[in-house]
Amino acid sequence: MNKVRIRAVRQTVYHDLMEMYENPIEHACDVHQGDEWISINGERPEGLCPAAWGAMRKFVEALARGEGNFYDGWMQNPMSAMISCNDGFRPFSFYIEAIPPH
């Protein structure tokens, strides 16, 4: 199985939606731009947000098995994907890519 690199690329914050719908919270996310994890055998890396994992799990597992080319040519690198977590107020985008065996 391939190892899969998961990189936190960018976070978007929708302050208007937060003001309209969210109860104020002090700490919502431990992810920071540039954070990286390595998935081994398609498993969730320690320290990766479980909610973000839920959004990307099937893609990471597929890349670990050597599958790719999601959505018929969506990504420039067919062994990668750009996946966002499901936080509707402050979603993070994650770039995931298979690390080919040496």
PyMOL commands that place a pseudoatom at each C-alpha (Angstrom):
pseudoatom trace, name=CA, resn=MET, resi=1, chain=A, elem=C, hetatm=0, pos=[0.000, 0.000, 0.000]
pseudoatom trace, name=CA, resn=ASN, resi=2, chain=A, elem=C, hetatm=0, pos=[1.047, 3.583, -0.657]
pseudoatom trace, name=CA, resn=LYS, resi=3, chain=A, elem=C, hetatm=0, pos=[1.588, 6.079, 2.103]
pseudoatom trace, name=CA, resn=VAL, resi=4, chain=A, elem=C, hetatm=0, pos=[-0.575, 9.177, 1.642]
pseudoatom trace, name=CA, resn=ARG, resi=5, chain=A, elem=C, hetatm=0, pos=[0.505, 12.714, 2.524]
pseudoatom trace, name=CA, resn=ILE, resi=6, chain=A, elem=C, hetatm=0, pos=[-2.216, 15.012, 3.859]
pseudoatom trace, name=CA, resn=ARG, resi=7, chain=A, elem=C, hetatm=0, pos=[-1.429, 18.744, 3.865]
pseudoatom trace, name=CA, resn=ALA, resi=8, chain=A, elem=C, hetatm=0, pos=[-3.632, 21.529, 5.263]
pseudoatom trace, name=CA, resn=VAL, resi=9, chain=A, elem=C, hetatm=0, pos=[-3.515, 24.057, 2.429]
pseudoatom trace, name=CA, resn=ARG, resi=10, chain=A, elem=C, hetatm=0, pos=[-6.010, 26.812, 3.197]
pseudoatom trace, name=CA, resn=GLN, resi=11, chain=A, elem=C, hetatm=0, pos=[-8.800, 27.764, 5.553]
pseudoatom trace, name=CA, resn=THR, resi=12, chain=A, elem=C, hetatm=0, pos=[-11.766, 29.905, 4.629]
pseudoatom trace, name=CA, resn=VAL, resi=13, chain=A, elem=C, hetatm=0, pos=[-13.764, 31.637, 7.352]
pseudoatom trace, name=CA, resn=TYR, resi=14, chain=A, elem=C, hetatm=0, pos=[-17.329, 32.818, 6.823]
pseudoatom trace, name=CA, resn=HIS, resi=15, chain=A, elem=C, hetatm=0, pos=[-17.806, 35.432, 9.545]
pseudoatom trace, name=CA, resn=ASP, resi=16, chain=A, elem=C, hetatm=0, pos=[-21.250, 36.417, 8.246]
pseudoatom trace, name=CA, resn=LEU, resi=17, chain=A, elem=C, hetatm=0, pos=[-22.533, 32.849, 8.591]
pseudoatom trace, name=CA, resn=MET, resi=18, chain=A, elem=C, hetatm=0, pos=[-20.952, 32.520, 12.023]
pseudoatom trace, name=CA, resn=GLU, resi=19, chain=A, elem=C, hetatm=0, pos=[-22.751, 35.680, 13.198]
pseudoatom trace, name=CA, resn=MET, resi=20, chain=A, elem=C, hetatm=0, pos=[-26.059, 34.475, 11.770]
pseudoatom trace, name=CA, resn=TYR, resi=21, chain=A, elem=C, hetatm=0, pos=[-26.050, 30.830, 12.892]
pseudoatom trace, name=CA, resn=GLU, resi=22, chain=A, elem=C, hetatm=0, pos=[-23.240, 29.774, 15.210]
pseudoatom trace, name=CA, resn=ASN, resi=23, chain=A, elem=C, hetatm=0, pos=[-23.197, 29.926, 18.984]
pseudoatom trace, name=CA, resn=PRO, resi=24, chain=A, elem=C, hetatm=0, pos=[-19.950, 31.618, 20.020]
pseudoatom trace, name=CA, resn=ILE, resi=25, chain=A, elem=C, hetatm=0, pos=[-17.168, 29.128, 20.732]
pseudoatom trace, name=CA, resn=GLU, resi=26, chain=A, elem=C, hetatm=0, pos=[-13.636, 29.849, 21.844]
pseudoatom trace, name=CA, resn=HIS, resi=27, chain=A, elem=C, hetatm=0, pos=[-11.768, 27.042, 20.108]
pseudoatom trace, name=CA, resn=ALA, resi=28, chain=A, elem=C, hetatm=0, pos=[-13.066, 25.262, 17.042]
pseudoatom trace, name=CA, resn=CYS, resi=29, chain=A, elem=C, hetatm=0, pos=[-10.052, 23.786, 15.238]
pseudoatom trace, name=CA, resn=ASP, resi=30, chain=A, elem=C, hetatm=0, pos=[-6.485, 22.677, 15.941]
pseudoatom trace, name=CA, resn=VAL, resi=31, chain=A, elem=C, hetatm=0, pos=[-5.445, 22.577, 12.271]
pseudoatom trace, name=CA, resn=HIS, resi=32, chain=A, elem=C, hetatm=0, pos=[-3.078, 25.226, 10.897]
pseudoatom trace, name=CA, resn=GLN, resi=33, chain=A, elem=C, hetatm=0, pos=[-2.114, 26.024, 7.328]
pseudoatom trace, name=CA, resn=GLY, resi=34, chain=A, elem=C, hetatm=0, pos=[0.935, 23.948, 6.402]
pseudoatom trace, name=CA, resn=ASP, resi=35, chain=A, elem=C, hetatm=0, pos=[0.265, 21.118, 8.876]
pseudoatom trace, name=CA, resn=GLU, resi=36, chain=A, elem=C, hetatm=0, pos=[1.060, 17.692, 7.393]
pseudoatom trace, name=CA, resn=TRP, resi=37, chain=A, elem=C, hetatm=0, pos=[0.303, 14.103, 8.283]
pseudoatom trace, name=CA, resn=ILE, resi=38, chain=A, elem=C, hetatm=0, pos=[1.188, 10.774, 6.700]
pseudoatom trace, name=CA, resn=SER, resi=39, chain=A, elem=C, hetatm=0, pos=[-1.444, 8.066, 6.472]
pseudoatom trace, name=CA, resn=ILE, resi=40, chain=A, elem=C, hetatm=0, pos=[-0.051, 4.541, 6.588]
pseudoatom trace, name=CA, resn=ASN, resi=41, chain=A, elem=C, hetatm=0, pos=[-2.169, 1.677, 5.268]
pseudoatom trace, name=CA, resn=GLY, resi=42, chain=A, elem=C, hetatm=0, pos=[-5.062, 4.074, 4.669]
pseudoatom trace, name=CA, resn=GLU, resi=43, chain=A, elem=C, hetatm=0, pos=[-5.524, 4.774, 8.374]
pseudoatom trace, name=CA, resn=ARG, resi=44, chain=A, elem=C, hetatm=0, pos=[-6.195, 8.110, 10.091]
pseudoatom trace, name=CA, resn=PRO, resi=45, chain=A, elem=C, hetatm=0, pos=[-2.917, 9.647, 11.213]
pseudoatom trace, name=CA, resn=GLU, resi=46, chain=A, elem=C, hetatm=0, pos=[-2.605, 10.559, 14.858]
pseudoatom trace, name=CA, resn=GLY, resi=47, chain=A, elem=C, hetatm=0, pos=[-3.456, 14.211, 15.439]
pseudoatom trace, name=CA, resn=LEU, resi=48, chain=A, elem=C, hetatm=0, pos=[-5.604, 14.648, 12.339]
pseudoatom trace, name=CA, resn=CYS, resi=49, chain=A, elem=C, hetatm=0, pos=[-9.053, 16.045, 13.122]
pseudoatom trace, name=CA, resn=PRO, resi=50, chain=A, elem=C, hetatm=0, pos=[-11.585, 13.181, 13.147]
pseudoatom trace, name=CA, resn=ALA, resi=51, chain=A, elem=C, hetatm=0, pos=[-14.196, 15.331, 11.347]
pseudoatom trace, name=CA, resn=ALA, resi=52, chain=A, elem=C, hetatm=0, pos=[-11.731, 16.208, 8.573]
pseudoatom trace, name=CA, resn=TRP, resi=53, chain=A, elem=C, hetatm=0, pos=[-10.814, 12.515, 8.340]
pseudoatom trace, name=CA, resn=GLY, resi=54, chain=A, elem=C, hetatm=0, pos=[-14.477, 11.694, 7.814]
pseudoatom trace, name=CA, resn=ALA, resi=55, chain=A, elem=C, hetatm=0, pos=[-14.537, 13.929, 4.740]
pseudoatom trace, name=CA, resn=MET, resi=56, chain=A, elem=C, hetatm=0, pos=[-11.341, 12.558, 3.174]
pseudoatom trace, name=CA, resn=ARG, resi=57, chain=A, elem=C, hetatm=0, pos=[-11.210, 8.940, 4.349]
pseudoatom trace, name=CA, resn=LYS, resi=58, chain=A, elem=C, hetatm=0, pos=[-12.465, 7.256, 1.172]
pseudoatom trace, name=CA, resn=PHE, resi=59, chain=A, elem=C, hetatm=0, pos=[-10.033, 9.249, -0.983]
pseudoatom trace, name=CA, resn=VAL, resi=60, chain=A, elem=C, hetatm=0, pos=[-7.070, 8.446, 1.292]
pseudoatom trace, name=CA, resn=GLU, resi=61, chain=A, elem=C, hetatm=0, pos=[-7.983, 4.750, 1.355]
pseudoatom trace, name=CA, resn=ALA, resi=62, chain=A, elem=C, hetatm=0, pos=[-8.272, 4.678, -2.450]
pseudoatom trace, name=CA, resn=LEU, resi=63, chain=A, elem=C, hetatm=0, pos=[-4.908, 6.415, -2.923]
pseudoatom trace, name=CA, resn=ALA, resi=64, chain=A, elem=C, hetatm=0, pos=[-3.327, 4.000, -0.445]
pseudoatom trace, name=CA, resn=ARG, resi=65, chain=A, elem=C, hetatm=0, pos=[-4.579, 1.107, -2.599]
pseudoatom trace, name=CA, resn=GLY, resi=66, chain=A, elem=C, hetatm=0, pos=[-3.034, 2.696, -5.716]
pseudoatom trace, name=CA, resn=GLU, resi=67, chain=A, elem=C, hetatm=0, pos=[-6.316, 3.966, -7.108]
pseudoatom trace, name=CA, resn=GLY, resi=68, chain=A, elem=C, hetatm=0, pos=[-6.739, 7.527, -8.336]
pseudoatom trace, name=CA, resn=ASN, resi=69, chain=A, elem=C, hetatm=0, pos=[-7.913, 9.624, -11.263]
pseudoatom trace, name=CA, resn=PHE, resi=70, chain=A, elem=C, hetatm=0, pos=[-11.010, 10.675, -9.325]
pseudoatom trace, name=CA, resn=TYR, resi=71, chain=A, elem=C, hetatm=0, pos=[-13.844, 12.163, -11.345]
pseudoatom trace, name=CA, resn=ASP, resi=72, chain=A, elem=C, hetatm=0, pos=[-12.175, 11.338, -14.660]
pseudoatom trace, name=CA, resn=GLY, resi=73, chain=A, elem=C, hetatm=0, pos=[-9.202, 13.681, -14.686]
pseudoatom trace, name=CA, resn=TRP, resi=74, chain=A, elem=C, hetatm=0, pos=[-10.173, 16.200, -11.996]
pseudoatom trace, name=CA, resn=MET, resi=75, chain=A, elem=C, hetatm=0, pos=[-6.637, 16.737, -10.650]
pseudoatom trace, name=CA, resn=GLN, resi=76, chain=A, elem=C, hetatm=0, pos=[-3.393, 17.538, -12.495]
pseudoatom trace, name=CA, resn=ASN, resi=77, chain=A, elem=C, hetatm=0, pos=[-1.756, 14.785, -10.448]
pseudoatom trace, name=CA, resn=PRO, resi=78, chain=A, elem=C, hetatm=0, pos=[-4.144, 11.831, -10.869]
pseudoatom trace, name=CA, resn=MET, resi=79, chain=A, elem=C, hetatm=0, pos=[-2.870, 10.319, -7.613]
pseudoatom trace, name=CA, resn=SER, resi=80, chain=A, elem=C, hetatm=0, pos=[-4.128, 13.246, -5.545]
pseudoatom trace, name=CA, resn=ALA, resi=81, chain=A, elem=C, hetatm=0, pos=[-7.279, 15.055, -4.433]
pseudoatom trace, name=CA, resn=MET, resi=82, chain=A, elem=C, hetatm=0, pos=[-8.274, 18.374, -2.852]
pseudoatom trace, name=CA, resn=ILE, resi=83, chain=A, elem=C, hetatm=0, pos=[-10.779, 17.742, -0.070]
pseudoatom trace, name=CA, resn=SER, resi=84, chain=A, elem=C, hetatm=0, pos=[-12.387, 20.150, 2.400]
pseudoatom trace, name=CA, resn=CYS, resi=85, chain=A, elem=C, hetatm=0, pos=[-13.548, 19.348, 5.894]
pseudoatom trace, name=CA, resn=ASN, resi=86, chain=A, elem=C, hetatm=0, pos=[-17.244, 19.682, 6.570]
pseudoatom trace, name=CA, resn=ASP, resi=87, chain=A, elem=C, hetatm=0, pos=[-17.139, 22.713, 8.898]
pseudoatom trace, name=CA, resn=GLY, resi=88, chain=A, elem=C, hetatm=0, pos=[-19.547, 25.072, 7.164]
pseudoatom trace, name=CA, resn=PHE, resi=89, chain=A, elem=C, hetatm=0, pos=[-18.193, 28.113, 9.035]
pseudoatom trace, name=CA, resn=ARG, resi=90, chain=A, elem=C, hetatm=0, pos=[-14.416, 27.637, 8.729]
pseudoatom trace, name=CA, resn=PRO, resi=91, chain=A, elem=C, hetatm=0, pos=[-13.615, 24.815, 6.276]
pseudoatom trace, name=CA, resn=PHE, resi=92, chain=A, elem=C, hetatm=0, pos=[-10.033, 23.755, 5.709]
pseudoatom trace, name=CA, resn=SER, resi=93, chain=A, elem=C, hetatm=0, pos=[-8.914, 22.513, 2.300]
pseudoatom trace, name=CA, resn=PHE, resi=94, chain=A, elem=C, hetatm=0, pos=[-6.551, 19.531, 2.361]
pseudoatom trace, name=CA, resn=TYR, resi=95, chain=A, elem=C, hetatm=0, pos=[-4.329, 18.366, -0.495]
pseudoatom trace, name=CA, resn=ILE, resi=96, chain=A, elem=C, hetatm=0, pos=[-3.872, 14.614, -0.324]
pseudoatom trace, name=CA, resn=GLU, resi=97, chain=A, elem=C, hetatm=0, pos=[-1.447, 12.684, -2.501]
pseudoatom trace, name=CA, resn=ALA, resi=98, chain=A, elem=C, hetatm=0, pos=[-0.083, 9.175, -2.743]
pseudoatom trace, name=CA, resn=ILE, resi=99, chain=A, elem=C, hetatm=0, pos=[3.594, 8.800, -1.925]
pseudoatom trace, name=CA, resn=PRO, resi=100, chain=A, elem=C, hetatm=0, pos=[4.899, 6.231, -4.397]
pseudoatom trace, name=CA, resn=PRO, resi=101, chain=A, elem=C, hetatm=0, pos=[6.921, 3.369, -2.898]
pseudoatom trace, name=CA, resn=HIS, resi=102, chain=A, elem=C, hetatm=0, pos=[10.673, 3.637, -3.435]
for i in range(1, 102): cmd.bond("trace and resi %d" % i, "trace and resi %d" % (i + 1))
show_as sticks, trace
zoom trace
